[in-house]
Amino acid sequence: MNSDFFLKTSADKPVARMLLLHGAGAPVQSQYLTLLAQELALQGIEVWRVNFAYMQKSLQGQKQPPSKIAVLQQELAAFIKQLPNDLSLLVGGKSMGGRVATLLVAAEDETAQMSISAVCCFGYPFCPPAKKAQGISSRTEHFSRLKLPVLIVQGERDEFGGKAQLLEAPLTSWPQLSLHWLPFGDHDLTTLKKHPMSQQQLIQLAAGTCRDFINAKILAN
């Protein structure tokens, strides 16, 4: 992997840098992540987007399923090493990408995440809709071991874990985790026509929430 694979969205007088990862099914060139990168840049966050290797192969016509989580963690660690170190670094991820980032900062090998200041997850995949009976424990077991601040920005109607499903989540046992709900949004922050806010408005709120998180957890220290 080299820097040619990164998509950079510059910010005017950036206060932090974010490495932004994609979910399982759509690349970082998706409309959602393109809009998110633009809104984060308006909040003073320089964004570098990158596709995991399986997604890059899929874009080149060799359709691939997602790699195993351990492989994705190794790729993420390699991406981080290629980034400049003049700004505080956050790792951000849509769905699967956010999950991979949280697993990295919960790992025992602290050298893997020494240059990361925090993690921002956009639509965390608490539980696939087809496996709701299994609950959220398999995707949250590592939350108590998080070594850095983690923000999860979640739509209230997210089918991978909405407000109704997470009312009993043990937030007090996850001291590094902050969970912020966005009204009306699903896993892609899409809203129904009857709702007063659009997907783009929710993406703007997500970016603003991320900046508030940076102000509180990084810039204030």
N, C-alpha and C positions, 0 to 999 in steps of 0.2 A: 504494500500500500504506500502511495506517496501523496504529496499535497495536492496533486492534480485532481484527486477524487473528492476533495472538500469543496463545498459551496459556501462562500463567505458572504455574509450580509453585514456590512459595516454600520457602525453607529457613530453619531457625532459625539465626541468626547466620552468614549465608553468608560463605564465604571467597573465592568466585569465582562468576561467572555463566557459563552455557553457552547459546549459541544452538544449538538442536538441530534438525537437518534430517532429512527423510525419504528413503527409497529411491525407486526408480523407480515402484514399483507400489502402495504403500500410504501414506496420509497420516500426519501426525503424531498424529492421533487413534487410530491403531492400538493394539491391546492391547500390543504389544511396546514401542512408544515411550512409551506411558502408564506402563507398569511401570518402564521405564528412567528416566523423568523423576522418578518417585516415589522410586526407589532413589538416584538422584543427589542429590535434595534431602535425603535422610537422611544423606548424606555431606557436607552443608554446601555443596552446589552449587545455586544458584538457576538454574532452567531456564526458558528461553523457547523454545517450539516455534512453528514457522511453516511453512506450506505454500508451495511455489513456485506461481507463477501458474497453470501448466497443471494442477496438482493441485487448486487451488481451483476452477477451472472444472469439472473432472471431478466434484468433490463437489457442484457446483450443477447437475449433470445434463448438462453439455456435455463428454462424454468426450474427453479430449485425451491424445496421447502425450507423453512427456517433451520439453521444449524442448531445443535444442542446448546443449551444455556452456557455450559462451561466453555465451549468454543467462542461464543459471543462475548463472554467476559474477557477472554484472552485478546480478542480483536479490539475490544474497547480499551484495554490497557495499552495496546499498541497505538491506537489512535491518539490517546492522551500524550504519549511521548513525542508525537510529531507536532504538537501545538506550541506556539510561543508561550513564554512564561512571564510576560510583562503585566498581566492582569490576573485578578482572581478568577479561577476557573470553576464553573458549574457544569455538571453533566445533566442535560435535560433529555427526556425521552417520552415519546408517544407510546403508551401501552407497553408492549414488550420491551421497547428500548428503555423505558423508565424502570421496568422490573430488573433488567440486566444491570443498570447503574446502581440500584439499591443493593443488589447481591454483591457487587464489587466493593461497595463501601461497608458491607457487613463482613467481608472476608477477614480471615485471621492474618493474612499477609498484608501488613499495613503499608508496605512499600508500593503496593498496587494502587493505592489511592492517596499517596502523600501530597500530590499536587492538586487534588480536588478540594474545593472549599465547601461545596454543598451539592445537592441533587434536587432537580425539579422534575416531577412526573406529571404528565398531562394525560389523564385518563388511565389510572393504574388498573391493570387486569386482575382484580381481586379474585375472580372466579369466572371461567368461561361459562356463558349462558347454558350450554349443554350439560354442565357439571355442577349446577347450583346445589344439588343435593349433597355434594361433598363439602360445601362451605368454603370459607376463605382461608382456613388455617394453613393450607399447603403453600399459599402465595404470600403469607405474612409471617411465617415462622421465624424468619431472619430479622424482622423489624426490631426486636428487642436487642439485637447485636449491632445495630447501626452505629457507626463511629462518627458520623458527620450529620449535620442538619439535613433533613429531607422534607420537601414540600410536595404534597399531592394535591393537584387541582382537578377536581372531579365534578362531572355533570350530575345533577340530582337524579336524572333518569338513566344514568349509565347502566347498560345491561350487563356489564362486567363488575358491577358493584355500585349501586345507586344508594341514595340516602335511606330508602326503606330497608335495604338489605344490611346496611352497616350501622344501624342504630345501636347494636349491641357490641360493636367493635371495641376492643380493650385499649382505647387510646392512652389511658394513663400508664400502661405498661410499655408504651413506645415513646420514651421521653424525647427522642430526636425527631419525631415525626410531627409535622403540621398538616392538617387536612382542611382544605378550603373548598366549599361547595359553590358551584355555579348554577343559578336557577334555570330550569327548563331544558338543560343540555343533556344529550345522550353521550355515547362513547366518543363521538367525533364532534361534540358540542353543537350538533345540529338540533334545532328546535322545531316544534310543530307550528304550523301556520297560525294557529290560534294564540300562540304565545307572543308577548310583546317585544321579545328580543330576538335578534338574528344570530346565526352562527358567528358572523364576523364580530358582532358586539361582544359575544362571549369570549372569543379569542382575544379581543382587546382587554377584557377584564382579566383573563388568564395571564396576559403579559404584565398588566399592572400589578396583579397579585404577586407575580414573580419578582418584580422590582421591589415591592414592599418587603418581601422576604429577604432579598439581598441587603436592603437597607438595615433590616433588623439583625440579621444573622452574620453579615460579613462586614459591611461598611461601618457599623456601630462599634465593632470590636477593635 
